[in-house]
C-alpha cells in the first residue's frame, strides 16, 4: 500500500481544503480515463492523485480576478 505523507503535502499546499478538492477532482478524472502523470504501484485513484500532487504534476491555481 502506498502512503502519502500528509505533513509533506501540507507544507507545499497550506490549505487542506484546497488539497482535498484538487485530489478529489484529479481522482475523478483518473476514474473517467485520464492518463496518470506518475508511475504508481497503487490501483486506488485517490492515492495516484495524491502522488501526482506530491510530485508537483498536479496543483491548484487560483483564478485571477479581472479588474
C-alpha positions in Angstrom: 0.0 0.0 0.0 1.3 3.4 -0.9 1.5 6.0 1.8 1.5 9.7 1.0 2.7 11.8 3.9 0.1 14.5 4.7 2.6 16.5 6.6 4.7 16.9 3.5 1.7 17.7 1.4 0.6 20.5 3.8 4.0 22.2 3.5 3.5 22.6 -0.2 -0.2 23.3 0.0 -1.1 25.2 3.2 -4.8 24.8 2.6 -6.0 21.3 3.4 -9.4 22.2 1.9 -7.8 23.1 -1.5 -5.7 20.0 -1.3 -8.7 17.8 -0.8 -10.6 19.5 -3.6 -7.7 19.1 -6.1 -7.1 15.5 -5.1 -10.8 14.6 -5.4 -11.1 16.3 -8.8 -8.0 14.6 -10.1 -9.1 11.2 -8.8 -12.4 11.6 -10.7 -10.5 12.5 -13.9 -8.4 9.3 -13.5 -11.6 7.2 -12.9 -13.0 8.7 -16.1 -10.0 7.6 -18.1 -7.4 10.3 -17.9 -3.8 9.1 -18.1 -1.8 9.0 -14.8 1.1 11.5 -14.8 3.2 9.4 -12.4 4.1 5.7 -12.2 2.3 4.2 -9.2 2.0 0.8 -7.6 -1.4 1.7 -6.3 -4.6 0.9 -8.0 -6.5 3.4 -6.0 -7.1 6.6 -8.0 -7.2 8.7 -4.9 -3.7 7.6 -4.0 -2.5 8.1 -7.5 -3.9 11.7 -7.4 -2.1 12.4 -4.2 1.1 11.1 -5.6 0.7 13.4 -8.6 0.2 16.3 -6.3 3.2 15.4 -4.2 5.4 15.2 -7.4 4.2 18.6 -8.5 2.4 17.3 -11.6 -1.0 18.5 -10.4 -1.6 21.7 -8.4 -4.2 24.3 -7.6 -4.1 27.6 -9.3 -6.4 30.3 -8.0 -8.5 32.0 -10.7 -7.4 35.6 -11.5 -9.9 38.3 -11.0 -10.5 40.6 -13.9 -10.2 44.3 -12.9 
